[in-house]
């Protein structure tokens, strides 16, 4: 038996945290909501591997690109440098772009777009503020016999905002580190990186933003679905 990598185990278990795994659900449903327009997917930086595994199990043709060999990617190496001689209906990069300097974001987005026939789906970390007020209504207080069954379950009202923004990350946070827990060069919501700056970079890279949203259960993840601009 090959030696089990304890850091890899830690990474996988960490990704099973219920709030973080809710982002995996958004990853999958964001693709399935596109219907028959997507059958082939390239995932850049597969991380935990859960998206790849689930997407394959429901019939998608998924390939991966990664700089880390333990994930057994189809294309091994630094995404900025490797050649991928295929195109895919959708290219995904979840929690990967922040591991590159922001001044390389535009060129990376352009490469993601070049590998896609139509869609690019990304998620990036976000440091935002959130207020949520929720209530759980039990069946006892919402009987179906008098037409109140629709009230059952959890109901929530929430607000998410950026201001005041946090400090930018210090260069000391990432210098000299080469491990599974690579620090982030940037995050949406910090002083120099408002969400509007990310959207401008995306649209200047030849992509049209179709929607963007925070994971309501884990607002540290901002999702953006984009489409290539034809012509």
N, C-alpha and C positions, 0 to 999 in steps of 0.2 A: 504494500500500500504506500502511495506517495505521501509525503509529509503534508499535514494540514496546515495551512497558513492561518495563524491566529488573528492577524490583522484583517484578513479577508473575512473570516467568520464574524469578527466584530463589526465590520462594515455592513454585512448582510443583516445581522440582528438589529443593528441601529436603524436600518431602513424599514424594519417591520414595526417600528413605533407607530401607533394607530394614526397619529396626525400625519406623519410622513407617508405612510402607506395610502392615505387618502389622496395624496398627489399622484400615486401610481394609478388610482382609479380615474383621475382626471386625464392622465396621459392616455389611457386606453379608450375612455369614452370620447375624448376629443377626436380620436381616429375613427372609431365606429360610427360617430355621428356624420362622418363624411360619406358614408354609404359605399356604393360600388366604385366611386372615383379613386379609391385607394386599394391596391392589392399588394404592392411592393413597398417596403420601408427600409431606409437606412437609419440606424440609430448611432449617433456619434457620442461616444462616452457612455456605455451602457450601465455603468455604476453597479447597482445591485443585481441587474439582470432580470428583474421581475417583469418589466415592461416587455422585454424581448420574449420571455417565456410565455407570458399570457397572450401576447399578440400572435405568436406562432400557434398556440393551442387552439385559437379560434379561426385559424386559416390564413393568416397573413404570411407573406414571404418576407422575412426579416433578416437583414444582414447588419453587422455591427463593425464599427471602427473604433479602435482604442489604442492608447499609448501603453496600456498595461497588459502584459501577456496573461496573467491569471484569469482574465475574463474570456480568454479564447476567442478574440475577435476575428472576423473574416478578413479585416484589413488592419494590420498591426503597425503602429508607428504614430508619430506626431501628425495630427490631422492637417496641420498647415503645410506639411511637406510630402505626405504620401499621395500616390496616384491611385484613384479609384475609377476604373474604366467602365463604370456602369452608371445608369440613371435610375431613379426611383420615383414612384408616385408621390411619396412623402419622405422628407428628411427631417429627423428629430434630433434635438440636442437639449437634453434635460440637465439642468444644473451643471453645465460644462463650460459655458462661455466666460464665466467669471474667473476661471482658472487661467485666462489669457489676459494680457494687458489690454486696457480699453482701447488703446490706439491701434490694436490689431482686430478690433471687433468688426469693422466694416469689411475688411478683406476676408475675414472668416465667414461672415454672413454671405458674401458674394460667392464663396466656394460652396456653402450649403445650398444656395440657390442654383448654382450651376449643376449640381448633382440631382436636382429635383425636376420632375416633369411638371409639377404644379405647386405642391404645398411645402412649407417649412414650418415646423412646430417647435417652439422653444419654451423653456422655462428658465428663469434666473432668480437668484436670491433677492429679496426685498426687505429692507428695514423700514417698516411703516407702522403707524399707530392704528389701533383697532378698538372700537367699542362695540360690544354686543350685549343685547338684552334678550334673554331666552326664557321660555316657559315650557314645561312638559305637562300636557293635559292627559290624565289617565282616563281609561274607558268609563269609569264610574261617573265622571263629570260630563261625559259626552255620549250619552246613549244613542244608539242608532234608531231605536224605536220612535224617537221624537225628532229624527232628522239631524242630529248633531254629531254623527259619526265622523264627519269631515274635520272636526276640531281635534280629534285625537292625535297624540304624538307631540313632537317638539316643534315649536314655532319660535323664530328668532328675528330680531331686527338688528342690523349691524351697520356701522360706518367705518370706512378705512380712509386714512389720509396720511400725507407725507410730512407736513410741517409740524414742529421744527425738525429739520433733518439732522441726523447724527454726523459725527466727524468722519472724514475719510479714513480709510485704513492706512496704518503706518507701513512704510516699506519694510520695517523690521519684522512685520508679521509674516512675510513670505521669503525673505532672503535666506538662501542656503538650505531650503527645505525640499526634500524629494521623498514624499511618503504618500500613503493613501489619503491623508487628511490635508491635502494641499490647501493652503490658505487662499482666500479670495483676494484678487487684485481690486475688485470694485463690487458694489452692490447697489441696486436701485434704492433710492430713498436717502442715500447718504449725500453729504453736502454738495459734491461735484457731479452727482449722478442722479438727477431727478428722472422720473419716469419719462417725461417729455424728451429728454436727451436720448434715451434708448429708442423711443419711437422714431425720432428723427434719423438715427443711425440705420434703423431697419428700412425705412422708406427710401433713404438715399442709396441703399444697397440693391435696389431693384425689386423690392418686395412690397406688397400692399398688405397692410394690417386688416384682417377680417374681424378679429375680436381680441381683446385682452382682458384678463381677469385674475384676481388673486384667489388662491385656494381658500375658501371660507373657513376651513378647519385648520389651516396652517398658512397664514398670510405671509410667511417668509418665502413662499413660492409664488412668483408672478408668471402666468402662462400667456403666451402670445401665439396666435395662429395667423400665418401669413400666406399669401399667394403670389406666385411670380407674376410680374407685370409683363404682359405679352408685347411683342413688337420691338 
